[in-house]
Amino acid sequence: MSARILVVEDEAAIRLALRGLLRKDGYAVELAESAEAAFRRLESETFDLVLTDLALGRGGSGMDVLRASKAHCEETPVVVITAHGSEKIAVEAMKLGAEDYVPKPFDNDELRLLLKRALERTQLWRENRWLMERVERDYGFGSLIGSGAGMREVFETIRKVAETDLSVLVLGESGTGKELVAQALHQCGSRSSRPFVAVNCAAISAELVESELFGHERGAFTGADARRIGRFEAAQGGTIFLDEIGDMAPATQAKVLRVLQERCLERVGGREEIQVDVRVIAATHRDLAKEVEAGRFREDLYYRLKVVELRIPPLRERVEDLPALALRFCEQLAERLERPRKTLSQEALSALAHHRWPGNVRELRNVIEQAAVLSSGEVIEAADLRLESAASAAEPSREPGSVSRSAAPADSELSFRDAKRQANEAFERDFLLRALHAHAGNVSRTAEAIGMVRQSLQQKIRELGLRETRSDESSDE
């Protein structure tokens, strides 16, 4: 979509020349012959940039146009044209918010470059604003990691649908990485150079959610002192991620449905229909099908959103990913704090495997970062992990025929070597049992998922007697 530029110039020859010049660069150019005409255009339309002469013949000056533009939409850059010797006035315009100025007589190429850079700076500022908001809402983990069947299925779905514009509904418990999946879909697709705008629907009050999503006009409500671009418009050409959409009020659901169906919206307090070209990715931890049955979520919106449905497994079902995730978080923290990277002992990994992780990957990162900062040595030990005792002690639900996990020995009369050996065996037993269960007992798939050679895994299974105790598991034959 080409940028829309409003040219405000009282001299007809210069006005028409500027229109011809800027149209050659692909801009959509609108003209105003006076400040009054500019006021009317700014009241009813949105522009990506305003180019105005400071010396206008009647109805106001370029400074008045600058003030009006900033009052209606503060984000719109304004470039002013100054007469020779009026640099002092140009400086005053910059103080009032002008993006830049160009003195007469100006070079056409210099003007085109100046406007191009002004538009690029504004676009970058908008993208960075949304990026900083996302960072402030950091979910607590930095990248998608997974080697098990569940995560491989997630990756395969991302690869298949990233290049399309299909709506995707991401389902999963809190902390599993739904926003990271949305980012991966955006970055792997054709819209990756355009904005990715994330909105946490549960974190915005019901009174402000429509203003946040669709923007508002000046005077739409108390405190609306200027026009504001909403999240859908900010994501123009890119992707909007509607997180926790299951918490959205029914009235807002209806307006989101309209955007999906008609690809247009109206700002709060406005009448102008604004075309939007965005890809919509939604996420929730709720069971939307049950929400539809209960009448709390619109059925038509539900089916619009779930053109592709993508489920992220909870961390307790991804035991094979625990070591890789934990080490990645150690590495990221070391880079951020500029400290040596720490690693984890086998006992610490065993403790992680025994935890239920109700907070999923977000909780794991918090635990690892806290342990890395507070532990005194280069290796994080089990005692350094601040795990919730109730959650750690809770046994996971088991399939019929599975065995209980072996607890680490508490006999204080054991030698350190024997205690360590028993603890290692307990970890290996628990880790492999859960990994085999995750892959329906298939040794080949389990070995691939946890990074072992198939024959080595078979030997370990025999050593630990897992085939005898897990007689319900299927074989590879």
C-alpha angles and dihedrals in degrees: 000000000000120000117258114228126190113209114201111193130141096204108084096207093053091042093054092042091054091049092052092046095050095043088060087064091054099257123144102235126200123186135219120183095198144017090258091054089048091052090055093049093047091050094058107025142051122229132189092216139006120213111191138171111232093218107063121170104228144003096030143328135270088263088061090051089050092052092046093049092050091046093053097041118359093193095062110102116230122204117193130208114217133196119242111284096017097104090125090063089047090056089052089051090053089053089054091054107275112156095218143324137231123204124223129281091042131186112242095223092048091051092049091050092047092052092045091053092045091054092046092050091050093049091048091049091052093049092047091050091057091042092055090049089053092048090051088055091046108167092215104256132083112208146006113266126173141138101172127097093261095055093040088058089051091051092047091052091049091053092050100048104028094092093049129078093229117138112250127204112204114201128190145112121286112283098022095114107264094153091050089055089050090050091050091052089051097045094047093051137075091264095063093111091056128073125293107206120189122198124187101209092192093056097056120081118244089243094058105032096093092048090050094049102037104020126231141247125241110279094015089130140347109303095021094124095159140017113275129201112230128224094263092055091044088056092053109153091004139066133296118202114204104197121195091010088164087075093057118118117248093243091056091044089061092054093047088051089054091053090051093048102039103022091228139095143186123227117238106274093013136107101197116107110227120201115225129192108195138137113233123217116176132188139187141165090215127094097249093189089061090043088056091050090050091051094243096112129043113251093211092053091046092058092043090056099043099059082126119020119202123186123199115207117232118251093252087066092050101060091145089063096055098090094047093046093047093050091046090055090049089052095048092049092049090052092047095048095034092234132131113279116254127213134205131250122232088252090055091049089050090053090051091051091052094053120095096217101214088176092050121204093345090059092047092054092050091050093048095046092048092049093047092053098043101038115097101211136059091255123063109228128201090255089060093061115096099209122166104255095216093051092043093051094047112106116229119241111268136207116243111279097025120127131235119259116261112247120226109262116263096192104126091196092068117103117251090249094052093044091050091048092051092047091051091049090050091052094046092047094049094042095050095043092054093043091050091048091051089056097041091253094299105149096198094053092042093051091050092048097050096038099250131132109253094236091050091052091049090051091049091049090054093046092052094040092235095148091057094047095040098048090148093068121101123244131234096246 
